Amino acid sequence: MKSQLYLKRKLGQKLSEYRHNHHLRLEHVTKRTGIPWQRIDRLELGEETGWPVYKRLLEFYNLEATVELTDEVPFGRPKNCNPVS
């Protein structure tokens, strides 16, 4: 599903920005979360991984993710899909 992949990519970008902005090394995050650094790296690069990994990182960083529904769709609107009025 394109929307799920888009959400994961954006969330991965934001988690990467947060980690870099707070000068947290992959090794430190791995040690504290138990998530292998390779998996965190793939997540931050926008590659697919499971939702529990995102959840664990959000909790570790003490962050919350929210979703805003808009009419703007970055990857195009699916056929036969009309916004609800």
C-alpha positions in Angstrom: 0.0 0.0 0.0 1.5 3.3 -1.1 0.1 5.4 1.7 1.7 3.0 4.3 5.1 3.1 2.6 4.9 6.9 2.4 4.1 7.2 6.1 6.9 4.9 7.0 9.4 6.9 4.9 8.3 10.2 6.3 8.4 8.8 9.9 11.8 7.3 9.2 13.1 10.7 8.0 11.8 12.5 11.1 13.3 9.9 13.5 16.6 10.2 11.7 16.5 14.0 12.0 15.7 13.8 15.7 18.5 11.3 16.3 21.0 13.5 14.5 19.8 16.8 16.0 20.2 15.2 19.5 23.7 13.8 18.7 22.6 10.3 19.4 24.8 7.6 17.8 23.3 4.4 16.3 25.3 2.4 18.8 23.7 4.2 21.7 20.2 3.8 20.4 20.8 0.1 19.7 22.2 -0.5 23.2 19.2 1.3 24.9 16.4 -0.1 22.6 17.7 -3.5 21.7 17.0 -2.7 18.0 19.9 -3.7 15.8 21.7 -0.7 14.3 21.2 -2.1 10.8 17.5 -2.1 11.2 17.4 1.5 12.5 19.6 2.5 9.6 17.2 0.9 7.1 14.2 2.5 8.8 15.9 6.0 8.7 16.7 5.5 5.0 13.0 4.8 4.2 13.3 1.0 3.7 10.4 -1.1 5.0 10.3 -2.4 8.5 7.6 -3.4 11.0 5.5 -0.9 12.9 6.7 -2.2 16.3 10.2 -0.8 15.5 8.8 2.7 14.9 6.8 2.4 18.1 9.9 1.4 20.1 11.9 4.3 18.7 9.2 6.8 19.3 8.9 5.7 22.9 12.7 5.8 23.4 12.9 9.4 22.0 9.8 10.3 24.0 8.0 11.4 20.8 4.5 10.9 19.5 3.4 10.5 15.9 0.1 11.9 14.6 -1.5 11.7 11.2 -3.3 14.6 9.5 -5.8 13.8 6.8 -5.9 16.3 3.9 -7.1 16.4 0.3 -3.4 16.7 -0.8 -2.1 13.3 -1.8 1.6 13.2 -2.6 1.4 10.0 -4.7 -2.0 10.7 -6.4 -5.5 9.7 -5.6 -6.5 6.1 -6.3 -9.1 5.5 -9.0 -12.7 5.7 -8.0 -11.8 7.5 -4.7 -13.6 10.7 -3.9 -13.1 12.7 -0.8 -16.0 12.6 1.7 -17.9 15.9 1.9 
